[in-house]
């Protein structure tokens, strides 16, 4: 991307942050709690090698899909079992099993998924590392076990990427488990329209929201159990952006860390495997 284009992209939102929440002040103690939570989460992510099977309910604008998911060191396998309230029939389930078998035997698809998963992990890490600098922090509540910290955009922060520009225009709150310094909840709302290239290349509309809920599944092991994203806008002049996604994960059961794709496929197909005792 040329310097001129980069400047144009940056200029689309120039001055926007400076106009937001002008009276907000940084609370040093709240900021320090965020820094500790950030470092705790980064270390936990590096140390956590647990694998899980669970039920996944994913609601998008075009319908609701229910799947069973099994995680492995080489990626996760999923089997669709219900669509829009209708359970899949025997033939549809056989087609799902065939799709799973095709994936297990296709190294190229596995490599593609691993790259996508790694990119998602890097994106999540970048967003986590942004928390202390991208926002001004304050105390919003204390329940005894948790503390709620409010955040608003930091007018002195300059987002390095387009995706971080969207993130950095959020205001909201995080809920931190005080005993472990773990983030239980993070929710936010776009405080302004985010324009790319003065709106010519794209725009994310003010009022868009996200909400991520996490729970402790085992001692010291936290996982995302719910995510809700509702953002809309336009990109490249004509293409609509309709990010409407509500995902809920439940019925978590731990599987061995060494679970292979073949074993995960057997679990999803209902075939006897060495992991049958885990089901």
C-alpha positions in Angstrom: 0.0 0.0 0.0 1.4 3.4 -1.0 2.2 6.1 1.6 -0.4 8.3 0.0 -3.1 5.7 0.4 -2.1 5.0 4.0 -2.3 8.7 4.8 -5.7 8.9 3.1 -7.0 6.0 5.2 -5.6 7.6 8.4 -7.1 10.9 7.4 -10.6 9.5 7.1 -10.8 9.5 10.9 -8.4 12.3 11.7 -9.6 14.3 14.6 -12.3 11.8 15.5 -10.7 10.5 18.7 -9.8 14.0 19.8 -13.4 14.9 19.8 -14.6 11.9 21.8 -15.1 11.9 25.6 -13.1 15.1 26.1 -13.6 15.1 29.9 -12.4 11.5 30.4 -9.4 11.0 32.7 -7.1 8.1 33.2 -7.4 6.3 36.5 -3.9 5.0 37.3 -5.1 2.1 39.5 -7.6 1.0 36.9 -5.0 1.1 34.2 -2.6 -0.9 36.3 -5.3 -3.6 36.9 -5.8 -3.7 33.1 -2.0 -4.1 32.5 -1.9 -7.0 35.1 -4.9 -8.7 33.5 -3.4 -8.3 30.0 -0.1 -9.9 31.1 -1.9 -12.7 32.9 -4.0 -13.5 29.8 -1.0 -13.5 27.5 0.8 -16.0 29.8 -2.2 -18.2 30.2 -2.8 -18.3 26.4 0.8 -19.4 26.0 0.6 -22.1 28.7 -2.9 -23.5 28.0 -2.8 -26.7 25.9 -6.2 -28.1 27.0 -8.6 -29.5 24.4 -12.3 -29.6 24.6 -15.4 -30.9 22.9 -18.5 -28.8 23.1 -21.8 -27.8 21.6 -21.8 -24.6 19.4 -24.9 -22.6 18.6 -24.1 -20.0 15.9 -26.8 -17.5 15.0 -26.1 -15.3 11.9 -28.4 -13.1 9.8 -29.2 -16.1 7.5 -30.1 -18.6 10.2 -29.0 -20.7 13.2 -26.6 -23.6 13.0 -25.9 -26.1 15.9 -22.7 -28.1 15.7 -20.6 -30.4 17.8 -17.0 -29.5 18.0 -13.9 -31.4 19.1 -10.5 -29.7 19.4 -7.2 -31.2 18.6 -3.6 -30.0 18.4 -4.0 -29.8 14.7 -7.2 -27.8 14.7 -10.9 -28.3 15.5 -13.4 -30.5 13.8 -17.1 -29.7 13.7 -20.2 -31.6 12.7 -23.4 -29.8 11.9 -26.4 -31.4 13.6 -29.2 -28.9 13.4 -30.2 -26.0 11.1 -32.8 -23.4 12.0 -34.4 -25.6 14.6 -34.5 -28.7 12.4 -32.3 -31.7 13.2 -30.4 -33.1 10.3 -31.7 -36.3 8.9 -29.6 -39.5 8.4 -28.5 -38.7 4.9 -27.5 -35.2 5.9 -25.5 -36.5 8.8 -23.7 -39.0 6.5 -22.8 -36.1 4.3 -21.4 -34.3 7.3 -19.4 -37.4 8.2 -18.1 -37.6 4.6 -17.0 -33.9 4.8 -15.1 -34.6 8.1 -13.4 -37.6 6.6 -12.4 -35.6 3.5 -10.8 -32.9 5.8 -8.9 -35.5 7.9 -7.4 -36.9 4.7 -6.6 -33.5 3.1 -3.3 -32.0 4.3 -3.8 -28.9 2.3 -7.1 -28.0 4.0 -5.6 -28.7 7.4 -2.7 -26.4 6.6 -5.1 -23.7 5.5 -7.1 -24.0 8.7 -4.0 -23.9 10.9 -2.9 -20.7 9.2 -6.4 -19.2 9.7 -6.4 -20.2 13.3 -2.9 -18.8 13.9 -4.0 -15.5 12.2 -7.0 -15.4 14.6 -4.8 -16.0 17.6 -2.4 -13.2 16.5 -5.3 -10.8 15.9 -6.7 -11.6 19.4 -3.2 -11.0 20.9 -2.9 -7.7 19.2 -6.2 -6.5 20.4 -5.3 -7.7 24.0 -2.0 -5.8 23.9 -3.8 -2.7 22.8 -6.1 -2.5 25.8 -3.8 -0.4 28.1 -2.8 2.1 25.5 -5.9 2.4 23.3 -8.3 3.5 26.1 -8.7 5.6 29.2 -9.7 3.5 32.1 -11.8 4.1 35.2 -13.5 2.0 38.0 -17.2 1.3 37.3 -18.1 -1.2 40.0 -17.0 -3.9 42.5 -19.0 -7.0 43.3 -16.4 -8.5 45.7 -15.3 -11.3 43.4 -15.0 -9.1 40.3 -14.3 -5.5 39.4 -15.8 -3.7 36.5 -13.5 -1.3 34.6 -14.9 1.3 32.2 -13.0 2.4 29.1 -13.3 5.2 26.5 -11.1 5.9 23.4 -7.7 7.5 24.2 -7.3 10.6 22.1 -3.5 10.2 22.1 -3.6 6.6 20.7 -2.9 6.1 17.0 -4.2 2.7 15.8 -1.6 0.9 13.6 -4.1 -1.0 11.5 -7.5 -0.6 10.0 -9.0 -3.3 12.3 -7.5 -1.7 15.3 -9.0 1.6 14.3 -12.5 0.1 14.7 -11.5 -1.4 18.0 -10.0 1.9 19.3 -13.2 3.8 18.8 -15.1 1.6 21.2 -16.3 2.6 24.7 -17.5 0.0 27.2 -16.3 -2.1 30.1 -14.4 -5.2 31.1 -15.2 -7.4 34.1 -12.1 -8.8 35.8 -11.9 -11.8 38.2 -9.9 -10.3 41.1 -8.6 -13.5 42.5 -7.0 -14.6 39.2 -6.7 -11.3 37.3 -8.6 -12.9 34.4 -10.9 -11.1 32.1 -14.4 -12.5 32.4 -16.3 -10.1 30.2 -15.5 -7.4 27.6 -18.2 -5.4 25.9 -18.0 -2.3 23.8 -19.9 0.0 21.5 -18.6 2.1 18.5 -18.7 5.7 19.6 -18.5 7.2 16.1 -18.7 6.1 12.5 -15.3 4.8 11.4 -14.5 5.9 7.9 -11.8 4.5 5.6 -10.5 6.8 2.9 -13.0 9.6 3.9 -15.8 7.1 3.6 -15.0 6.2 0.0 -13.4 2.8 0.8 -15.7 2.0 3.7 -17.5 2.9 6.9 -18.4 1.1 10.1 -21.5 2.6 11.7 -21.7 4.2 15.1 -23.6 2.1 17.6 -22.2 -1.2 16.6 -21.6 -3.5 19.5 -19.6 -6.6 20.7 -19.9 -8.6 23.8 -17.5 -11.5 24.7 -18.2 -13.7 27.8 -15.6 -16.1 29.3 -15.9 -18.7 32.0 -13.5 -20.9 34.0 -14.0 -24.4 32.8 -11.3 -26.0 35.0 -9.0 -24.5 37.7 -7.2 -21.6 35.9 -8.5 -22.6 32.5 -10.8 -19.9 30.9 -12.5 -20.2 27.6 -14.9 -18.0 25.6 -18.4 -19.3 26.1 -20.4 -16.5 24.3 -19.7 -13.8 21.7 -22.1 -11.3 20.3 -21.1 -9.0 17.4 -23.5 -6.5 15.8 -21.8 -4.1 13.5 -22.9 -2.8 10.1 -21.6 -0.5 7.4 -20.3 -0.4 3.8 -17.0 -1.3 2.2 -15.5 -0.4 -1.1 -18.3 2.0 -1.9 -21.1 -0.5 -2.6 -20.6 -3.7 -0.5 -22.7 -3.8 2.6 -21.2 -5.1 5.9 -23.7 -7.0 8.0 -21.8 -8.5 10.9 -24.6 -10.1 12.9 -23.2 -13.1 14.8 -24.3 -14.5 18.1 -22.4 -17.6 19.2 -22.9 -19.6 22.4 -20.8 -22.6 23.4 -21.9 -25.1 26.1 -21.6 -28.7 27.3 -17.8 -28.5 27.5 -16.1 -31.8 28.2 -12.3 -32.1 28.3 -10.5 -34.4 25.9 -6.8 -35.5 26.1 -4.3 -33.0 24.7 -2.9 -35.6 22.3 -6.2 -36.1 20.6 -5.7 -36.6 16.9 -7.9 -35.5 14.0 -8.7 -39.1 13.3 -9.8 -39.7 16.9 -11.8 -36.5 16.9 -13.5 -37.6 13.7 -14.4 -40.9 15.3 -16.0 -39.1 18.3 -18.1 -36.9 16.0 -19.2 -39.9 13.9 -20.2 -41.8 17.0 -17.6 -44.6 16.2 -15.8 -46.4 19.0 -12.4 -44.8 19.7 -9.8 -44.7 22.5 -11.6 -41.6 23.7 -15.0 -43.2 24.1 -14.7 -43.0 27.9 -14.6 -39.2 27.5 -18.0 -39.0 25.8 
